[in-house]
């Protein structure tokens, strides 16, 4: 049986080593390490890619979420609606503003925010909705935006897993008041460390984020507001500019891999495969299947040399960090059911057809050999 790693960043960078080294050397040659021209150039390139007027490079995806909310004036006493099925950074960013996170369950098919739940939780204190484009598929933005606009509520997209995804032809990040991206190394567009960006059509919002990311400075040593150090590094920007040129190709390979998985896994018992809404162009950051008796299944895959992961095993509303919100098990049943069943299979551009076939064969073997699935 072939060994297949869950993620292979060495393979991902192997063909671009010379290009990446040249980009880093250019930063070293002019010593533009924090902010500066390389960040500005990446911001222009990424805004063009996202089809937005502005992009602001920051230190991480978490910074992007926090600063976007801060720039919209969200703070203590406010509420922000989001989902419990996400990485905790989505909710941490809300908490860091002083606002209260309010949860809506996810759709059973797409695993993104269920717009039908918004009416039940909106209050006069609701200042923003923060949908998460989970696994690379954009949330159902049309009803979310319609709901928000009717009430004067901002919409901030958590697009950390959706670089290049589309909804009715529009890029992830371009639909709401702002879009927030992470460039953590394993993302579809990944840096050589931590980095993030806020994209927006709103010049005023972009400028407020720029001020906040640099200690609230309007100009050097003149501080208009308390901010923080959330600047993007020049080296990260240079690396991201190189990789951005290849992102469409990488995403297309991910889509082909997902189609291969779908064919190879079709009809296997006990599996729920990812659903791709035809209105949305999926970029398959994560290829998550659902399976009962997950621990047994994953042990079987590991014994067959197949790497896999879980995104995410504990929904945020059941995390100890958010016990103070008072949610009990059963509060968001779809998110909880998915959290118990998700298994993420290997997904990266450099996967080969033979590797995907090996994963599919291991999945079938795991399902057929375990008494749990008899």
Buried (B, 14 or more C-beta within 10 A) or exposed (E): EBEBBBBBBEBBBEEBEEBBEEBBEBBEEEEBBBBBBBBBBBBEBBBEBBBBBBBBBBBBBBBBBBBBBBBBEBEEEBBBBBBBBBBBBBBBBBBBBEBBBBBBBBBEBBBBBBBEBBEEEBEEEBBBBBBBBBBBBBBBBEBBBEBBEEEEBBBBBBBBBBBBBBBEEBBBBBBBBBBBBBBBBBBBBBBBBBBBBBBBBBEEBBBBBBBBBBBBBEEEEEBEEEBBEBBBBBBBBBBBBBBBEBBEEBBEBBBBBBEBBEEBBEEBEBBBBBEBBEEBBBBBBBBBBBBEBBEBBBEBBEEBBBBBBBBBEBBBBBBEEBEEBEBEEEBBEBBBBBBBBBBBBBBBBBBEEEBBBBBBBBBBBBBEEBEBBE
